[in-house]
Amino acid sequence: MEATLTASECQVGEQNDLLLSLRATVEKQSSALQELRATVEELKRENRERPKVAFSASLSETKGPFNTDITLVYKHVFTNIGNAYSPVTGIFKALVSGIYYFRFTAFGFTSKHRRVSLYKGGQLMVTVTDHSTPHDGEDSGSNGVTLQLVEGEEVYTRLKAEHQVYDDGAHHTTFTGFLICS
């Protein structure tokens, strides 16, 4: 009986040690869980405070040819989150410094040539060109670029002199941009 009692006391001791170890593990996991919850809440707060910038617009009418280069004004605005794009001037102005992505499309169905270029400030970034022939049908071209901008920098597209782009209610000629990260 005494041997059984000693064995039982030994088992109780081992179980107490195991219980203490389990309590310590639970406390560590509970502490880690609280830290994770705090991190998630902080990330949610940061995301709410992070600026949201995105726009997409189309010309809605044919432009050109003109005898000088012109800045294209995309008047039909699909989206303008942050109001960084102006449908009055055709210019996107960076609300915050960051990495932005821009894409534009130029469409035509006449024998007029098309050349639309995207500018950052006054500097040419990328171009879409199509030299039509009298027998040429509908053509569309697009280009895109990722740019690092500082707050206040401007991005816009320009139609080259003596060139033309077509648009109507089907929204063939478009300009789009959005903030990737700040």
Legacy VTK file of the C-alpha trace (Angstrom):
# vtk DataFile Version 3.0
C-alpha trace
ASCII
DATASET POLYDATA
POINTS 182 float
0.000 0.000 0.000
2.834 2.297 0.888
4.427 1.656 -2.527
1.139 2.505 -4.214
0.861 5.703 -2.168
4.425 6.686 -3.069
3.732 6.007 -6.756
0.524 8.048 -6.575
2.353 10.914 -4.883
4.986 10.745 -7.616
2.295 10.855 -10.302
0.577 13.796 -8.590
3.920 15.599 -8.479
4.487 14.942 -12.172
0.954 16.115 -12.975
1.496 19.286 -10.928
4.712 19.948 -12.851
2.868 19.327 -16.134
0.023 21.615 -15.021
2.494 24.388 -14.149
4.177 23.955 -17.528
0.808 24.082 -19.321
-0.205 27.220 -17.395
3.045 28.907 -18.402
2.440 27.942 -22.048
-1.130 29.263 -21.936
0.086 32.532 -20.394
2.709 32.927 -23.157
0.141 32.179 -25.877
-2.369 34.537 -24.290
0.249 37.284 -24.198
1.197 36.599 -27.834
-2.471 36.686 -28.836
-2.918 40.078 -27.138
0.111 41.400 -29.024
-1.291 40.094 -32.324
-4.667 41.712 -31.626
-2.949 45.015 -30.892
-0.943 44.721 -34.131
-4.074 43.965 -36.173
-5.857 46.981 -34.671
-2.848 49.197 -35.432
-2.742 47.968 -39.051
-6.487 48.598 -39.408
-6.029 52.137 -38.080
-3.089 52.784 -40.402
-5.070 51.470 -43.387
-8.015 53.751 -42.540
-5.640 56.718 -42.373
-3.685 55.803 -45.546
-4.662 57.991 -48.485
-6.782 56.359 -51.176
-6.084 57.645 -54.690
-7.524 56.184 -57.901
-9.108 57.619 -61.030
-10.330 56.479 -64.416
-11.787 58.694 -67.137
-12.518 58.813 -70.867
-12.503 61.612 -73.422
-16.134 61.072 -74.545
-15.427 62.956 -77.789
-13.007 63.000 -80.707
-9.998 65.319 -80.373
-7.823 66.704 -83.142
-6.174 67.241 -85.361
-4.826 70.545 -84.007
-1.851 72.585 -85.209
-0.126 72.303 -81.781
0.221 69.624 -79.122
-2.635 69.716 -76.586
-3.202 68.280 -73.134
-6.089 65.833 -73.337
-8.977 66.474 -70.963
-10.856 63.294 -70.094
-14.269 64.653 -69.124
-16.194 61.440 -68.444
-14.979 60.383 -64.995
-15.709 56.811 -63.932
-13.843 57.021 -60.620
-11.972 59.818 -58.876
-11.194 58.663 -55.348
-9.235 61.414 -53.651
-10.141 63.942 -56.394
-6.530 64.047 -57.606
-7.606 64.046 -61.284
-9.161 67.216 -62.732
-11.765 66.723 -65.494
-11.394 70.458 -66.194
-7.638 70.443 -66.922
-6.952 66.744 -67.646
-4.154 66.805 -65.077
-3.559 64.345 -62.240
-1.859 65.940 -59.221
-0.290 63.603 -56.630
-1.960 64.016 -53.246
0.904 62.280 -51.455
4.390 61.134 -52.313
4.449 57.527 -53.433
4.481 54.970 -56.211
1.665 55.367 -58.771
0.584 53.353 -61.788
-0.825 55.049 -64.922
-2.368 53.582 -68.063
-3.855 55.270 -71.112
-5.454 54.122 -74.354
-5.759 55.938 -77.689
-8.359 54.777 -80.216
-8.994 55.768 -83.810
-10.950 54.560 -86.789
-10.092 57.138 -89.427
-7.004 57.535 -91.569
-5.715 60.191 -89.133
-2.483 59.397 -87.280
-2.549 58.904 -83.498
0.153 59.805 -81.019
-0.619 60.297 -77.347
2.140 60.655 -74.765
2.127 60.605 -70.985
4.133 63.275 -69.185
5.364 63.636 -65.620
5.704 67.362 -65.166
7.126 68.439 -68.501
9.068 65.217 -69.059
7.927 62.637 -71.610
7.491 59.186 -70.033
5.750 56.850 -72.555
3.909 57.105 -75.894
1.276 55.326 -77.994
1.639 55.823 -81.755
-0.281 54.610 -84.788
0.389 55.811 -88.323
-2.771 54.985 -90.233
-3.161 54.401 -93.935
-6.237 55.250 -96.039
-7.318 51.593 -95.848
-6.640 51.262 -92.118
-9.598 50.267 -89.941
-10.126 50.659 -86.255
-6.958 50.734 -84.173
-6.301 51.041 -80.496
-3.073 51.257 -78.578
-2.275 51.571 -74.909
0.696 52.047 -72.663
1.338 52.129 -68.942
4.023 53.099 -66.506
4.777 53.004 -62.790
6.124 56.332 -61.515
7.514 57.600 -58.255
5.914 60.974 -57.537
6.346 63.548 -54.835
3.324 65.348 -53.460
2.090 67.935 -55.967
3.756 66.446 -59.064
1.527 66.375 -62.132
0.874 63.658 -64.700
-1.108 64.175 -67.916
-1.388 63.024 -71.513
-0.841 65.096 -74.638
-2.057 64.635 -78.198
0.622 65.422 -80.771
-0.077 68.168 -83.316
-1.731 66.983 -86.547
-2.887 63.767 -84.840
-6.326 62.610 -83.724
-7.966 60.308 -81.168
-11.553 59.124 -81.263
-13.980 58.585 -78.426
-17.730 58.380 -77.949
-20.179 56.924 -75.461
-18.391 53.557 -75.677
-15.345 55.145 -73.971
-12.508 53.932 -76.236
-9.888 56.526 -75.221
-9.129 56.434 -71.504
-6.708 57.567 -68.806
-6.350 55.721 -65.485
-4.079 55.991 -62.463
-3.838 54.880 -58.866
-1.582 54.986 -55.830
0.220 51.701 -55.226
1.962 52.672 -51.972
2.936 55.827 -50.153
LINES 1 183
182 0 1 2 3 4 5 6 7 8 9 10 11 12 13 14 15 16 17 18 19 20 21 22 23 24 25 26 27 28 29 30 31 32 33 34 35 36 37 38 39 40 41 42 43 44 45 46 47 48 49 50 51 52 53 54 55 56 57 58 59 60 61 62 63 64 65 66 67 68 69 70 71 72 73 74 75 76 77 78 79 80 81 82 83 84 85 86 87 88 89 90 91 92 93 94 95 96 97 98 99 100 101 102 103 104 105 106 107 108 109 110 111 112 113 114 115 116 117 118 119 120 121 122 123 124 125 126 127 128 129 130 131 132 133 134 135 136 137 138 139 140 141 142 143 144 145 146 147 148 149 150 151 152 153 154 155 156 157 158 159 160 161 162 163 164 165 166 167 168 169 170 171 172 173 174 175 176 177 178 179 180 181
